[in-house]
C-alpha cells in the first residue's frame, strides 16, 4: 500500500487543519484532546475545492482561522501539511472567521499593557 502524500479537496469541499483543545482555548495548561469541552471546533483553512468561490460567496480564504459546526470527514495524516489532524468540511460548516491578534505572552511582556481576560 502506498503512503498518502497530499490531499486536494474536490467540488464544494474545504481541507482544514483542526486545532487542539489547548490551542483553541489559547492556554498553556495541557488539555487532553479526549476531554469534552463546551467550545466549537476551530481550524485553519489549508485548501479550498474548485467550486467554492471563497471571495465571492463566502468571507473566508486559505489561512483563515475558522469556527466549525456539524460533521467533518477525517483525512489521513500528511506530514508536510503539519502535525495537527486534518479534515474535509463543506462551506456551510464554517460558521465564523476568527481574527487573530498578538500572542498573549507578547501582550504580557509589553510595558504598560493591561491584561485582558476574555
N, C-alpha and C positions, 0 to 999 in steps of 0.2 A: 504494500500500500504506500502511495506517495504522500509526502508531507504537504499540508496546506501552506502556501506561501503568500497568499493575498486574498482579498475579498472585494468584489465590486458589486455594490447594490444595483439591482435592476428595477426597471419600471418606476413605481411610486414608492420606493423604499429608501431608507437612510441608514448608513452604518454609523453606530455610536460607540464610544468608549465609556463604559459605566464607571462612575466614581464610587469609591468605597464609602461606607457609612462615616468613617473618620474624616475623609476628605469633604464629604457633603456637609458635615456639621462644622468643619473648619476648626477642629480641635486637635491638640497634640496628645490628648488622652487616647489610649488604644481602645478601640471599639471592635469587638468581634463581628465580622460580617454576617454571622448567623443570627445575631440579635435582631429582634423585631423592633424597628424604630418607627415612630409616627412622623416620618418625613418622606416626601415623594422622592423617587429615584432621580438622580441627576447624572448627566453625561456630557461628553464633548462630541460634537458632530465631526466625524472623520471624512466621510464621503457621502455624496448625495446622488441618488439614482437619476437617470437621464430625463425622466418625465416630470420631475419635481422642479418647478421654476421658482427657486427659493427667493429671488429678489422681487419677483412679480406677485406670486401667490402667497408667499409666507414671509415672515420677518426674521428669518434666520439664515446663517451662512456656515460654511465649513469653519471649524474652530470655535464656534459659539458654545457656551456652557448653557445647557437647557434642563428644564424640569420635564419629566416624563410621567405619563399616566397610562394605565392599561397594560396590555401584554406586549412582550417583545420576544424575538427569536434569538436564542444564544448562538454564537458563532465560535468555531474552534479557535484556540489561541494562535495568534500570528505574531511572532516575536518582534518584527520590525515596526509593528503598529503600537507597541507599548506593552506594559505589564498588566494593565487592567483587563477586566472581562469585556468582551465585545458583544454587540447585539445588533440586530436589524429591527428597525421600527418603521411604522408608517407615519407620514407627516402629521396626521391628526393626533398622534400620541404625544407630540411635543406641545406642551401647554404654556410654556413661557421661556423666554431667553433671559438668563441671569447676567447682569452686568457686573463684571469683576473689577475690584479696586486694588489698592495696595495690600500687601501681606500684613496680617495683624502684627507680626513681630516687627515689621518696619514702622508701623504706626506707633508702637510702644517705645521704640528707640528714638523717635523724633522728639526734639525738645519742644516743650510747651504744647504737646499734643494731648487733648483729652481722650480718655479711654471711652470708647463707645461700646455698649453692650446691647446687642440686638436680640 
